[in-house]
């Protein structure tokens, strides 16, 4: 492999496995015949030094599985730290991991871990270790045992759970890792430098597996669930009773295909055990991004990643495949005159989804297709008649990904194709929803110099189609605002029935003791990928810089430290500078494992083409910001961290944020985390509305209304993990949340490219009458069609509790309780005592769910 020097000694050969029992004791005769991999090397705290404690790893193989036995010798076995947690939770414990590159592509590794109490974790490392897929789960056996010599981790990993091409033969890549918690020491068998840009490509070789066969790989995971939804009185009505009862059945299927590919399918999936999203009050024009948590879409998502630049600093957030579009909340509402009640589903039903993924030689393949059903809302008119109104059409989602590795993974090129097709029967959707959306692109990267240097890039084109009304809505969306009156390079065409655009990016980066990157990105005004992707704005050209220094070499004071500086510079396609930002940061870790750092940043004045939401440019004042963070040693029974940030601009706008996290382990099987957060914001440019007024010549015949807003947001994420055994655990999450907005000083923008306003007197609301403003010569207008843009107090309590019992390998029983309390008023004053009482005083919506799965392997 070009540019890589792997020690010749880092090779181990698997021996034959005979009559093994997975019990954490390596006392069978077969283990004594297997050669030992030893001489582990520290990654931290002293890179390159010999591990302080001796470790040996052995590998056995038979026709069904690969076995790994790791003996962790310890001169102080009573100091071994071990915590009992649920699977994949992570903990402050000693640990042993085995990394298997069964594709032998030097880019992908399947990871299996155990701690001294037998707690499992498994995940996938991809892109030579740069990416981690935590959602990947395998069905395998493991056991651990502490004894007078240290402790032992024993693994049995079925070949059916690994992905490889049996026809390829040859060796696999492998590595072993040991973690010693009391000294925070990480050691690998095949050395991995702490600042290396490579990971999987540095593994050793595992010989003796060339004849491994996966046999028939067919896994079926049927489920059955029962649900009770207890609805509070305020939410009951014509179509919702006090207790809604339902049941569901479905199944997940995995099947091995020729050449190392895997078919994964789900029929009528149920995600009732997934943690609820946190509360959010969004006053911006842009959608809030929520991470995917549904198992079918999380697992194997790495292969569908596209356009990932190898950089330390980029602008904006863009996901070319955002799987939460599949099964989203219906986008439509009931548009019928004279209705007195209506009820719509909270999520679109996924009829089925399937994906094929894996590697064939140097090719990585990923194809997914999903179908969601049409959703209707029920409604009732004043005369008592009822009907259905469509709120989401039947939709098909398709995404495909193809990549090719060269030079042992040092060079990768690939492509992506996605498509969304909707059945827009009738007129309910045709006037505002796009009928189809497509994206095609290519990407790639090349690394050299021991993979310290990387050049990466991508290019993609999008095309959306629909009626004139749907495409005019697309042109007017917050991602582009083609209607801007002072943008002579944009053209709003109300007769358009399709829209296309492009996106591109390139980055040159260096990783090592010194990190640096130069990044260029551009998104044309017509680019649109929100039907199956996620992006908040088009029409930008961005250039970013980064330079930093990392040191893992301990000094008298510090165990490790780093510092860096970066800048971002962004223009729209009309040449307007819409962002400049500069920042520097430093952090360090003491030998006591306390960690701290700070960041300072400066943003010169620029203009915004989004502040007026389709109106002319407006000025954004210069701004300073600073933040500090400090955290204590997480190995202690009680640990804590704090983050504080202060931002202020030249016009007196400011924001202050304080977040604290406290983690406590009262016993080795219980962990509690409290994360209170307080945010105080003072804004003078909160968009409110716009009024057509021919006298407002300076702002093109429209008055753009703004207000001052004092906003206070207080929340506390609370988590409890109680693990009774490695297969039985209780997980509780709760988030009380208060967000208060006090609007005042209503005003209109004086002229483009300014931060100058004229006061606009406003009339007080009484809770039922519209809010009115006075402007010009005796003119008035009603605003506040969107109540969240005026005074508000939003209260919520969201939480769930999940009891999970893995009663046999791969099979689980879930008992789930979800609760939500929510209320919103027009009171814009923050009162901690009263708001806290009101949160818990609101009537709750409770959901109780029982779900059982049973794993079948053929």
C-alpha positions in Angstrom: 0.0 0.0 0.0 1.3 3.3 -1.1 2.6 5.5 1.7 1.8 3.1 4.6 4.4 1.4 6.7 2.9 -1.3 8.8 5.3 -3.3 11.1 6.0 -6.7 9.7 5.5 -8.3 13.1 1.9 -7.2 13.2 0.6 -10.5 11.8 -1.3 -13.2 13.6 -2.7 -16.5 12.3 -6.0 -18.0 13.4 -6.0 -21.6 14.7 -8.8 -24.1 14.6 -11.5 -23.8 17.3 -12.5 -27.0 19.1 -15.2 -27.3 21.7 -15.1 -23.8 23.0 -17.4 -22.5 25.8 -17.8 -18.7 26.0 -17.4 -18.1 29.7 -14.5 -15.7 30.2 -12.0 -18.5 30.8 -9.4 -19.3 28.2 -8.9 -22.8 29.6 -9.7 -24.9 26.6 -6.8 -26.7 24.8 -7.5 -24.8 21.6 -6.5 -21.5 23.1 -3.1 -22.8 24.1 -2.4 -23.8 20.4 -3.1 -20.3 19.1 -0.2 -17.9 18.7 -0.4 -14.8 20.9 -0.4 -11.2 19.7 1.4 -9.1 22.3 3.7 -6.2 22.7 0.9 -3.6 22.8 1.9 0.0 22.2 0.4 3.1 23.9 -1.6 5.6 21.9 -2.2 7.7 25.1 -0.8 9.0 27.3 2.7 8.4 25.9 2.4 7.7 22.2 4.7 5.0 21.0 5.8 3.7 24.4 5.2 0.1 25.5 2.0 -0.5 27.3 2.3 -0.4 31.1 0.4 -3.7 31.5 0.9 -6.9 29.5 -1.8 -7.9 27.1 -2.2 -11.0 24.9 -4.8 -11.7 22.1 -5.5 -15.0 20.4 -7.7 -15.8 17.5 -9.5 -19.1 16.6 -11.8 -19.9 13.7 -14.2 -22.6 12.7 -16.8 -23.0 10.0 -19.3 -20.8 11.9 -17.5 -18.2 13.8 -14.3 -16.3 14.7 -13.2 -16.5 18.3 -11.0 -13.9 20.1 -9.5 -14.4 23.5 -7.8 -11.4 25.2 -5.9 -11.8 28.4 -5.4 -8.4 30.2 -2.7 -9.0 32.8 -2.8 -6.5 35.7 -0.5 -6.0 38.6 -3.3 -4.5 40.6 -6.4 -6.5 39.8 -8.4 -4.8 42.6 -7.9 -1.5 40.8 -9.7 -2.6 37.6 -12.7 -0.3 37.0 -15.9 -1.9 35.8 -19.4 -0.5 35.5 -22.6 -2.3 34.6 -24.4 -0.5 31.9 -26.8 -1.2 29.0 -25.3 -2.4 25.8 -23.4 0.3 23.7 -23.9 2.9 26.5 -20.2 3.5 27.2 -18.8 3.9 30.6 -15.8 4.6 32.7 -14.5 1.1 32.7 -11.5 -0.9 31.6 -12.2 -2.3 28.2 -11.1 -4.6 25.4 -11.9 -4.3 21.8 -11.3 -6.3 18.6 -11.4 -4.5 15.2 -11.9 -6.7 12.2 -11.4 -5.5 8.6 -13.1 -8.5 7.0 -13.4 -6.7 3.6 -9.6 -6.1 3.9 -10.2 -2.8 2.1 -8.1 -0.9 4.7 -11.1 1.4 5.2 -13.8 -0.5 7.1 -13.8 -2.2 10.5 -16.4 -4.1 12.5 -15.7 -3.4 16.2 -16.6 -5.6 19.1 -16.0 -4.7 22.8 -16.4 -6.0 26.3 -15.7 -4.5 29.7 -14.8 -6.6 32.8 -18.5 -7.1 33.7 -19.3 -8.5 30.3 -21.1 -5.4 28.9 -21.0 -5.4 25.1 -20.6 -2.7 22.6 -20.3 -2.9 18.8 -20.1 -0.4 16.0 -18.7 0.2 12.6 -15.7 2.3 11.6 -15.6 3.5 8.0 -13.7 5.8 5.7 -10.4 4.6 7.3 -11.8 5.3 10.8 -13.0 8.8 10.1 -16.6 7.8 10.5 -18.5 5.8 13.1 -21.8 4.0 12.7 -23.1 3.5 16.3 -26.3 2.1 15.0 -24.7 -1.1 13.7 -25.6 -4.0 15.9 -24.6 -7.7 15.6 -25.7 -10.8 17.3 -22.7 -12.3 19.0 -21.6 -13.9 22.3 -19.1 -12.5 24.8 -18.1 -13.0 28.4 -15.6 -11.5 30.7 -14.1 -12.4 34.1 -11.8 -10.8 36.6 -9.2 -13.0 38.3 -6.0 -12.8 40.3 -3.9 -12.2 37.2 -6.1 -9.4 35.7 -9.1 -10.1 33.5 -10.2 -11.9 30.4 -12.5 -11.0 27.5 -13.7 -13.8 25.3 -15.6 -13.2 22.0 -17.5 -15.5 19.7 -18.4 -13.6 16.5 -20.5 -15.5 14.0 -19.2 -15.2 10.4 -22.8 -14.4 9.4 -22.5 -11.1 11.3 -19.4 -10.0 9.4 -19.4 -8.8 5.8 -16.8 -10.2 3.4 -16.5 -11.7 0.0 -15.7 -15.4 0.4 -14.4 -15.6 -3.1 -11.7 -13.1 -2.4 -9.8 -15.3 0.1 -6.6 -14.1 1.6 -6.0 -12.3 4.9 -8.2 -9.9 6.9 -7.2 -6.8 8.7 -7.3 -6.9 12.5 -6.3 -4.9 15.6 -6.8 -5.1 19.3 -7.3 -2.3 21.8 -7.0 -2.2 25.6 -8.2 0.6 27.8 -7.0 1.0 31.4 -9.4 3.4 33.1 -7.4 4.3 36.3 -4.6 5.7 34.2 -6.6 6.6 31.1 -4.2 4.5 29.0 -5.1 3.4 25.5 -2.9 0.7 23.9 -3.1 -1.0 20.5 -1.5 -4.2 19.2 -0.8 -2.6 15.8 0.2 1.0 16.8 -2.2 3.9 16.0 -0.6 7.3 16.6 -2.9 9.8 18.3 -2.7 12.4 15.6 -2.9 10.1 12.7 -5.3 10.7 9.8 -5.3 6.9 9.3 -6.9 4.2 11.4 -8.0 1.0 9.6 -5.2 1.2 7.1 -2.8 0.8 10.1 -4.2 -2.6 11.2 -2.2 -5.8 11.2 -3.1 -8.8 9.2 -5.1 -11.9 10.3 -4.1 -15.0 8.3 -5.8 -18.4 8.3 -9.3 -17.1 7.4 -9.0 -17.4 3.6 -11.4 -20.4 3.6 -14.0 -18.7 5.8 -17.5 -19.2 4.5 -20.6 -17.3 5.6 -23.0 -20.0 4.5 -26.7 -19.0 4.2 -27.2 -15.7 5.9 -30.9 -15.1 6.6 -32.1 -13.2 9.7 -35.7 -12.5 10.4 -36.8 -10.3 13.3 -40.6 -10.3 13.5 -42.3 -8.0 16.1 -45.6 -7.5 17.7 -46.6 -4.5 19.7 -49.5 -3.1 21.6 -50.1 0.5 22.4 -52.4 2.5 24.7 -52.5 6.3 24.2 -54.2 8.2 27.1 -55.1 11.6 25.8 -55.7 14.6 28.1 -59.1 16.3 28.0 -57.9 19.3 26.1 -56.9 17.1 23.1 -60.0 15.0 23.0 -62.6 15.7 20.5 -64.7 14.3 17.7 -62.0 11.9 16.5 -59.9 11.4 19.6 -61.2 9.6 22.6 -59.7 9.4 26.1 -58.0 6.1 25.4 -56.7 5.1 22.0 -55.7 1.5 21.7 -53.8 -0.1 18.8 -51.7 -3.1 17.9 -49.2 -3.7 15.1 -47.1 -6.4 13.6 -44.2 -6.3 11.2 -40.7 -7.6 10.6 -37.2 -6.8 9.7 -35.2 -9.1 7.4 -31.5 -9.5 6.6 -30.4 -11.8 3.8 -26.9 -12.4 2.5 -26.5 -11.9 -1.2 -23.7 -13.1 -3.5 -20.4 -11.2 -3.4 -20.6 -9.9 0.2 -23.8 -7.8 -0.3 -26.7 -7.8 2.2 -30.4 -7.2 1.7 -32.1 -5.4 4.7 -35.8 -4.9 4.6 -38.5 -3.7 7.0 -42.2 -4.2 6.7 -44.6 -1.9 8.7 -41.8 -0.8 11.0 -42.5 0.3 14.6 -40.2 2.7 16.4 -42.1 3.2 19.6 -39.0 2.5 21.7 -37.0 5.3 20.2 -36.2 8.3 22.4 -38.4 11.4 21.9 -36.9 14.5 20.2 -36.1 17.5 22.5 -38.4 20.4 22.6 -37.7 23.5 20.5 -39.2 26.9 19.8 -37.9 28.1 16.4 -38.2 31.8 15.6 -36.1 31.6 12.5 -37.1 31.0 8.9 -35.2 27.7 8.8 -36.1 24.2 9.7 -34.6 22.6 12.9 -32.3 19.6 12.3 -33.0 16.5 14.4 -30.7 13.5 14.3 -32.0 10.2 13.1 -32.6 7.6 15.8 -34.7 4.9 14.1 -32.7 1.7 14.0 -33.5 0.7 10.4 -32.2 4.0 9.1 -29.3 4.5 11.5 -27.7 1.1 10.8 -25.6 1.1 7.7 -26.1 4.8 7.1 -22.4 5.3 6.5 -22.6 3.8 3.0 -25.1 6.5 1.9 -23.0 9.4 3.0 -22.1 11.7 0.1 -20.1 14.9 -0.4 -18.2 14.6 2.9 -15.2 16.9 2.6 -12.1 16.0 4.5 -11.7 19.4 6.3 -11.6 20.9 9.7 -13.8 23.9 8.9 -16.8 24.1 6.5 -19.8 26.4 6.1 -23.4 25.4 6.5 -25.1 22.1 7.0 -26.1 19.9 4.2 -27.2 16.3 4.1 -27.8 14.8 0.7 -29.7 11.9 2.3 -31.7 12.9 5.4 -33.6 9.8 6.3 -36.1 11.6 8.6 -37.9 12.7 5.4 -39.2 9.1 5.2 -42.1 8.7 7.6 -42.2 12.5 8.4 -45.1 14.3 9.9 -47.7 15.0 7.2 -47.0 18.3 5.6 -50.5 19.4 4.7 -53.5 20.7 6.6 -57.3 20.5 6.2 -58.4 23.2 3.7 -62.2 23.0 4.0 -64.6 25.8 4.9 -66.8 25.6 7.9 -65.1 22.8 9.8 -65.4 22.5 13.6 -63.0 19.7 14.3 -60.1 17.9 12.5 -57.5 15.3 13.3 -54.4 14.3 11.4 -51.8 11.5 12.0 -48.6 12.6 13.7 -46.4 10.6 11.3 -46.6 9.1 7.8 -46.9 5.3 7.8 -44.0 3.5 6.2 -45.4 0.6 4.3 -42.0 -0.9 3.7 -38.4 -0.2 3.0 -35.5 -2.2 1.7 -31.8 -1.6 1.1 -28.9 -3.5 -0.4 -25.5 -2.7 0.8 -22.0 -4.0 1.1 -18.7 -4.3 -0.7 -17.7 -6.3 -3.8 -14.0 -6.1 -4.2 -13.1 -2.5 -4.4 -16.7 -1.5 -5.0 -19.0 -0.2 -2.2 -22.7 -0.5 -3.1 -25.8 1.0 -1.4 -29.3 1.1 -2.7 -32.4 1.9 -0.6 -36.1 2.3 -1.5 -39.0 3.1 0.8 -42.7 3.6 0.2 -45.0 5.6 2.5 -48.8 5.6 2.3 -51.2 8.4 1.6 -52.4 10.0 4.9 -55.8 11.6 5.4 -57.1 13.9 8.1 -60.6 13.5 9.4 -62.8 16.6 9.7 -66.3 17.5 10.8 -68.4 20.4 9.6 -70.8 22.5 11.6 -73.8 20.6 10.2 -72.4 17.4 11.6 -71.2 15.9 8.3 -67.7 14.3 8.3 -65.1 13.7 5.7 -61.4 12.9 4.9 -58.9 15.4 3.5 -55.5 14.3 2.2 -52.5 15.7 4.1 -49.7 13.6 2.7 -49.5 11.8 -0.7 -48.2 8.3 -1.3 -44.5 8.8 -1.9 -41.6 6.7 -3.0 -38.1 7.5 -1.8 -35.0 6.1 -3.6 -31.3 6.6 -2.9 -28.3 4.8 -4.5 -24.6 5.1 -3.7 -21.6 3.6 -5.5 -17.9 4.0 -4.6 -14.7 2.5 -5.8 -11.5 2.2 -3.8 -8.0 2.3 -5.3 -4.5 2.0 -3.9 -5.6 0.2 -0.7 -8.2 2.9 0.0 -6.0 5.9 -0.5 -8.1 7.0 -3.4 -11.9 6.8 -3.5 -14.3 7.9 -6.2 -18.1 7.6 -6.1 -21.5 8.7 -7.2 -25.0 9.2 -5.8 -28.4 9.2 -7.3 -31.6 10.0 -5.4 -35.2 10.3 -6.4 -38.6 11.2 -4.7 -41.8 10.6 -6.6 -45.2 11.6 -5.2 -48.7 10.5 -6.3 -50.4 14.0 -6.3 -53.9 12.8 -7.1 -56.5 15.5 -7.1 -55.9 19.2 -6.3 -55.1 18.9 -2.6 -51.4 18.7 -3.2 -50.8 19.8 -6.8 -50.8 23.5 -6.1 -48.1 23.5 -3.5 -46.2 20.2 -3.3 -43.5 19.1 -5.8 -44.4 16.0 -7.8 -40.8 14.7 -8.1 -37.2 15.5 -7.0 -33.9 14.1 -8.2 -30.3 14.5 -7.4 -27.2 13.1 -9.1 -23.6 13.7 -8.1 -20.0 12.5 -8.0 -17.4 12.8 -5.2 -14.0 11.5 -4.3 -10.8 12.0 -2.3 -7.1 11.1 -2.6 -4.7 10.8 0.3 -0.9 10.7 0.2 2.1 11.2 2.6 1.0 8.4 5.0 -2.5 9.8 4.5 -1.6 13.0 6.2 -2.6 15.0 3.1 -6.0 14.7 1.5 -7.7 16.3 -1.4 -11.5 15.8 -1.5 -14.4 17.2 -3.5 -17.9 16.7 -4.8 -20.3 18.0 -7.4 -24.1 17.4 -7.7 -27.1 18.6 -9.7 -30.7 18.7 -8.4 -33.9 18.9 -10.4 -37.4 19.3 -8.9 -40.7 19.2 -10.8 -44.3 20.2 -10.1 -47.1 22.6 -10.9 -46.6 26.3 -11.3 -47.9 26.9 -7.8 -45.6 24.4 -6.3 -42.5 25.8 -8.1 -43.4 29.4 -7.2 -43.5 28.3 -3.6 -40.1 26.6 -4.1 -38.7 29.8 -5.5 -40.1 31.9 -2.6 -38.9 29.5 0.1 -36.4 30.6 2.8 -33.6 28.6 1.0 -33.5 31.1 -1.9 -36.0 34.0 -1.9 -36.1 34.6 -5.6 -38.6 37.4 -5.0 -36.0 39.7 -3.4 -36.5 43.1 -4.9 -32.9 44.2 -5.0 -31.4 41.0 -6.4 -31.1 41.6 -10.1 -29.3 38.2 -10.6 -32.4 36.3 -9.5 -35.6 35.7 -11.5 -38.9 34.7 -10.0 -40.8 32.9 -12.8 -44.4 32.1 -11.8 -44.8 29.9 -14.9 -41.9 27.6 -14.1 -42.7 23.9 -13.6 -39.1 22.7 -12.9 -36.1 24.1 -11.2 -32.5 22.9 -11.3 -29.2 23.8 -9.6 -25.8 22.7 -8.6 -23.6 22.3 -5.5 -19.9 21.8 -5.3 -17.1 21.7 -2.8 -13.4 21.0 -2.6 -10.9 20.8 0.3 -7.2 20.4 0.8 -6.3 19.2 4.3 -3.3 18.1 6.4 -3.7 16.1 9.6 -1.1 15.3 12.1 0.6 17.3 14.8 -0.2 20.3 12.7 -3.7 20.4 11.2 -4.7 22.7 8.4 -7.4 22.9 5.7 -8.5 25.2 2.9 -12.2 24.7 1.8 -14.3 26.0 -1.0 -18.1 25.4 -1.3 -20.8 26.8 -3.5 -24.5 26.2 -3.8 -26.3 27.7 -6.8 -29.6 29.6 -6.2 -31.7 26.9 -7.8 -30.3 23.9 -5.9 -33.0 22.1 -3.9 -32.6 18.8 -2.0 -35.0 19.1 0.9 -37.4 16.4 -0.5 -34.9 13.7 0.6 -32.0 15.8 2.0 -31.5 18.7 4.3 -30.2 22.2 3.6 -31.3 25.6 4.9 -30.0 27.9 2.2 -28.9 27.9 -1.4 -27.2 30.9 -3.2 -23.8 31.0 -1.5 -20.1 30.8 -2.2 -17.9 30.1 0.9 -14.2 29.9 1.6 -12.9 28.6 4.9 -9.5 28.3 6.5 -8.1 26.4 9.4 -4.8 25.9 11.1 -4.1 24.2 14.4 -1.7 22.3 16.5 -2.3 19.1 18.6 0.2 17.7 21.0 -0.3 14.4 22.9 3.2 14.6 24.4 2.8 15.1 28.2 4.5 18.0 29.9 4.9 18.8 33.5 1.5 20.5 33.6 -0.5 19.1 30.7 -1.2 15.6 29.5 -2.2 17.0 26.1 -3.2 20.3 24.5 -4.3 21.9 21.3 -4.9 25.3 19.7 -6.4 26.4 16.4 -7.6 29.4 14.4 -10.1 29.5 11.6 -12.1 31.9 9.4 -15.1 31.7 7.1 -16.0 34.1 4.2 -19.3 33.8 2.3 -20.8 35.6 -0.6 -24.1 35.1 -2.5 -24.1 34.7 -6.3 -24.8 38.5 -6.6 -21.4 39.2 -4.9 -22.9 40.4 -1.6 -20.7 39.5 1.4 -23.1 37.7 3.7 -20.7 36.4 6.3 -17.2 37.0 7.7 -16.0 35.2 10.8 -12.7 34.7 12.6 -12.0 32.7 15.7 -9.3 31.0 17.7 -9.5 28.4 20.4 -7.2 26.5 22.8 -7.8 23.7 25.2 -5.8 21.3 27.4 -6.0 18.3 29.6 -4.3 18.1 33.0 -2.7 14.9 34.3 -5.6 14.8 36.7 -7.9 14.5 33.6 -9.5 17.8 34.2 -10.0 19.5 30.8 -10.6 23.1 29.9 -10.5 25.5 27.0 -11.7 28.8 25.6 -12.7 30.3 22.3 -12.8 33.9 21.1 -14.3 35.1 17.9 -14.9 38.3 15.9 -17.4 38.8 13.1 -17.1 42.1 11.1 -20.3 43.8 9.8 -21.8 42.3 6.7 -25.2 42.2 4.9 -27.9 39.6 5.2 -30.1 38.5 2.3 -32.3 36.4 4.6 -33.2 38.8 7.5 -36.1 40.4 5.7 -37.4 37.0 4.5 -37.7 37.8 0.8 -37.2 41.6 1.1 -34.1 43.7 0.4 -30.7 43.3 2.0 -30.2 44.4 5.6 -27.1 45.2 7.6 -25.8 42.9 10.3 -23.6 44.7 12.9 -20.1 43.5 13.9 -20.0 41.1 16.8 -17.6 39.7 19.4 -18.0 36.3 21.1 -16.2 34.3 23.8 -16.7 31.0 25.5 -15.1 28.9 28.1 -15.5 25.2 29.1 -14.3 23.1 32.0 -14.8 19.5 32.9 -13.6 17.3 35.7 -12.3 13.7 35.7 -15.1 11.5 34.3 -13.7 8.5 36.1 -14.9 9.7 39.4 -18.2 8.8 40.9 -19.3 12.4 40.5 -18.1 14.5 37.6 -19.2 17.7 36.1 -18.7 20.0 33.2 -19.6 23.6 32.5 -19.9 25.7 29.3 -20.5 29.4 29.1 -20.7 31.7 26.2 -21.3 35.5 25.8 -22.0 37.3 22.5 -22.5 41.0 21.9 -22.7 43.1 18.8 -22.2 46.8 18.0 -25.9 47.6 18.3 -26.3 46.1 21.8 -27.8 42.8 20.8 -26.5 40.0 23.0 -26.9 36.4 24.0 -25.7 34.5 27.1 -25.6 30.8 27.5 -24.8 28.6 30.5 -24.8 24.9 30.4 -23.9 22.5 33.2 -23.7 18.7 33.1 -23.4 16.6 36.3 -22.9 12.8 36.1 -23.2 10.7 39.2 -22.7 6.9 39.7 -24.2 6.1 43.1 -23.5 2.4 42.3 -21.6 0.5 39.6 -25.0 -0.2 37.8 -26.7 3.2 38.1 -25.8 6.4 36.3 -27.6 9.7 36.5 -27.0 12.7 34.3 -28.4 16.2 34.8 -27.9 18.8 32.1 -29.5 22.2 32.9 -29.2 24.9 30.3 -30.1 28.6 30.5 -30.1 30.9 27.5 -30.7 34.7 27.6 -31.0 36.5 24.3 -31.6 40.2 23.4 -32.4 40.7 19.7 -33.3 43.9 17.9 -34.0 42.4 14.5 -36.6 39.7 15.0 -38.6 39.5 11.9 -42.4 39.9 12.5 -44.2 40.5 9.2 -44.4 42.5 6.0 -47.1 44.9 4.8 -47.6 46.1 1.2 -47.5 49.9 1.3 -47.0 52.0 -1.9 -45.6 54.9 0.2 -42.6 52.8 1.3 -40.6 53.6 -1.8 -37.2 53.2 -0.1 -38.1 49.5 0.6 -39.7 48.8 -2.8 -43.3 49.3 -1.7 -43.3 47.0 1.3 -42.8 47.7 4.9 -40.6 45.0 6.7 -41.6 44.8 10.3 -39.2 43.8 13.1 -39.3 43.9 16.9 -37.0 43.7 19.9 -37.2 40.4 21.6 -36.0 39.4 25.1 -36.0 35.6 25.1 -35.3 33.3 28.0 -35.0 29.6 27.6 -34.5 27.1 30.4 -34.3 23.4 30.1 -32.9 20.4 31.9 -32.1 17.1 30.2 -32.3 14.3 32.8 -31.2 10.8 32.1 -31.2 7.7 34.3 -29.6 4.5 33.3 -30.2 1.5 35.6 -28.7 -1.7 34.5 -29.7 -4.9 36.3 -27.7 -7.2 34.1 -25.9 -7.0 30.7 -29.3 -8.0 29.2 -31.7 -6.1 31.3 -31.8 -2.3 31.6 -34.0 0.6 32.3 -33.4 3.9 30.6 -35.3 7.1 31.5 -35.1 10.5 29.7 -37.0 13.6 30.7 -36.8 17.3 29.6 -38.7 20.0 31.3 -38.5 23.1 29.0 -39.5 26.7 29.3 -39.1 29.3 26.5 -40.4 32.9 26.9 -40.4 35.6 24.3 -41.2 39.3 25.2 -41.7 41.4 22.0 -41.4 45.2 22.1 -40.4 48.2 20.1 -42.1 47.3 16.8 -40.4 49.0 13.8 -39.9 48.9 10.1 -36.7 48.8 8.1 -35.8 52.3 6.8 -33.8 51.4 3.8 -31.8 48.4 2.2 -28.4 47.5 3.5 -29.0 49.3 6.8 -29.7 48.5 10.5 -31.9 51.6 10.8 -35.6 51.4 11.7 -38.6 53.6 12.1 -40.9 52.9 15.2 -44.3 51.4 14.4 -46.8 51.7 17.3 -48.5 48.4 18.1 -51.8 47.6 19.8 -51.9 45.2 22.7 -53.4 41.8 22.3 -56.1 40.5 24.6 -55.8 36.9 23.6 -58.5 36.9 21.0 -58.2 40.0 19.0 -55.5 40.3 16.3 -52.4 42.3 17.0 -52.4 45.6 15.0 -49.8 48.1 14.1 -50.1 51.7 12.9 -47.9 53.0 10.1 -47.7 55.8 7.6 -50.6 58.3 7.6 -53.2 56.7 9.8 -52.8 53.3 8.3 -53.2 50.1 10.4 -52.7 46.4 9.7 -53.3 43.2 11.5 -50.3 41.0 12.0 -49.6 38.0 14.2 -51.1 35.4 11.9 -48.4 33.3 13.3 -48.8 33.7 17.1 -45.3 32.4 17.9 -43.9 35.7 16.5 -45.5 37.7 19.3 -45.3 37.4 23.1 -45.2 33.8 24.2 -44.6 31.4 27.0 -44.0 27.8 25.8 -43.9 25.1 28.4 -43.3 21.4 27.9 -42.2 18.2 29.6 -41.2 15.4 27.3 -39.8 12.1 28.4 -39.9 8.4 28.1 -38.8 5.3 30.0 -37.7 2.1 28.3 -37.2 -1.2 30.0 -35.3 -3.5 27.7 -34.8 -7.2 28.2 -32.7 -9.2 25.7 -34.2 -12.5 26.8 -32.2 -14.4 24.1 -29.5 -13.3 21.7 -31.0 -10.9 19.2 -34.5 -11.0 20.7 -35.8 -8.4 23.0 -38.9 -7.3 25.0 -39.6 -3.6 25.5 -41.8 -1.9 28.0 -42.2 1.8 27.1 -43.8 4.7 28.7 -43.8 8.1 27.0 -45.2 11.3 28.5 -45.7 14.8 27.1 -47.1 17.9 28.7 -47.3 21.1 26.7 -48.9 24.5 26.8 -48.4 27.9 25.2 -49.7 31.3 26.3 -49.3 34.9 25.2 -47.7 35.8 28.5 -44.1 36.9 27.6 -42.8 37.2 31.2 -40.4 34.7 32.7 -41.3 33.5 36.2 -39.2 30.5 37.2 -41.4 29.5 40.1 -44.7 29.9 38.3 -43.5 28.4 35.0 -42.1 25.3 36.8 -45.4 24.7 38.5 -47.3 25.2 35.3 -45.1 22.6 33.5 -46.1 19.9 36.0 -49.6 21.2 36.4 -50.5 20.6 32.8 -52.5 17.5 32.0 -50.2 14.8 30.4 -50.5 12.7 27.4 -49.3 9.2 28.2 -48.4 6.4 25.8 -47.8 2.9 27.0 -46.3 0.4 24.6 -45.2 -3.3 24.8 -43.1 -4.6 22.0 -41.6 -8.0 21.5 -39.1 -9.1 18.9 -37.8 -12.6 18.2 -34.6 -13.2 16.2 -34.6 -16.1 13.7 -31.3 -17.1 12.0 -31.2 -19.5 9.2 
